[in-house]
Amino acid sequence: MKINQLTDWLPTTNKEVKLRGWEELDVILFSGDAYVDHPSFGPAVIGRILESYGLKVAIVPQPSVNDNLQDFTKLGTPRLFFGVTGGCMDPMVSNYTATKKRRDNDAYTPNGDKGFRPDYATSVYSKILKEKFPDVPVLIGGIEASLRRVTHYDYWSDKLMPSILETSKADMLVYGMGEQPLREIVELLQKGVPFSSLRTIKQTAVLVNKNEAIPKNKNWDDVEIHSHTICLNDKKKFASNFKVIEQESNKLKANRIFQQVNDRTLVINPPFPTMLEEEIDASFDLPYTRLPHPKYKKRGPIPAFEMIKFSINIHRGCFGGCSFCTISAHQGKFIASRSQESVLREVDKVANMPDFKGYLSDIGGPSANMYKMKGKVQSICDKCVAPSCISPVICSNLDTSHKPLTELYQAVDKHPKIKKSFIGSGIRHDMLVPEFNKNADPKELDDYTEEVMTKHISGRLKVAPEHTSDPVLKLMRKPSFKYFHKFKERFDKINVAKNLKLQLIPYFISNHPACEVEDMANLAAETKDMGFQLEQVQGFTPTPMTVATVIYYSGYHPYTLKPTKTPKSKKEKDEQHRFFFWYKKENKDWIRKTLNKVGRKDLVEALVPETESKGWKSVNLKAVKNTFDDAVPATATNSSSDSRRKRKHKSRKKRR
């Protein structure tokens, strides 16, 4: 077994640079995360990619911004550029809850300590570097930069913000996954092309001064969206921008986007094609130590690393296009899957780690069951502008075969050191329902579901129906809740047949655009009917680059430009969220009063009757992650289908 040396990590100090015998660095990276040399941590991936091009690369993780700023100057001036990222999460999501309270911990910092990542970290780091090294190019990337590349609503300041290129003073932005644009950037710089001339590289964005000519590219058509100034003054026009941005982000042959930002022009070049199998394999096959830098040994474990330490990421991208989710905006709609051989090589590395006990915590991705899925006829995908391949229905051109994934699981489990491999990523349950996934082979779907239930979960299966209201689900780009019922029927059937005693864990969201108090009451009543006592819940958090956030700020749906109501006040949000916890004593009287006020005595009777039915038992669905204890059986009486139909009919009448 190889014993790691300090030089196996990218250097973080001058001492480590000298240990490698380097006198000068080509690129210096700054990151809002602690340095974990692992393929699930973006800053490490970028560092290793640059290293693979023969560059001398160092990384400064979580530089201090509260002292004399020596962390920004200690490694000197790089030959090519500085690279800056806020980390694996948007720093505002990392630092604050949905109610804008500062979090007590940071999962990407040793010991979970807070305070090591500033708010808006990318802009903070970049501005410091431009002040200290005005002549050195600064290249920004990562999720914060990617999702803030155009005029966007910032929930935490409650303001409309311009492109992060404007606020950060950076020279260039790479959006999405960075391997492909970085390769072209480095190749051109190595040929002697000045950084300032790099204006037509795919998947990058730059600000062009008014006295400069817009670079020409005969292969691209151009589209202009409303300026930042217009967006500040007209919420509907801001909303209309998003349709263009989302569609161009998801096209295989996209247009270049222009936006006026004050007296400059923001130029967003089209994205690269989806990574080929050999390209994504090459990224994951780089010589990661898969461990945090040794400098953190005395500071405590890094929670985010501990969570994924024994997990395997098998693909990128998500074709779900959920209105509240940023995955497709950053990773893309089309799936980039690793080869089975690459996955098995990583499994072998994990299996030979000294503290590995035989359990893989996750074989997954953004959605666990999209591996190897793509369009059957590529020319159809080439013309498509739909943001989702499975909403409102599953595209007839989408190959949703789960066979390659089932075979991958079985190949992983043949490794002699693997006792059990778990699926910790969320599974798209709707794709496993033949009534929704009409073009799939029902037996193949059942085979996959049975494989997961019998071999890859520990008592609990996570799925995300998100809501029960069809109007809310339609806006979310999620299927009707009836398909969750269908999936639960199949889940229960396998549970009984195999004597598994497993639990189904559904995730739900409150306060989403189009959601009203009665929708939440119906959600509570319907899930109670099914025997669920919910705890895996969250309030909607507006994050940049989502349909739901555009609606939250503007009040308009970006595709229809029709007014759409959203809960915004603290009172509205608290009241909606409260319905999740109907079973708590302190909520019962409030629920009765609220529902009686709107004439919904049927929901009062369903949720908080004066005499609770003795035959009903709840299931406490408390968050449990990767536990290997015995499963607790789910207990639920038959759904009260008649009362549920009456409630839904009454709810529809009120909406009309």
Disulfide bonds with the S-S distance in Angstrom:
none
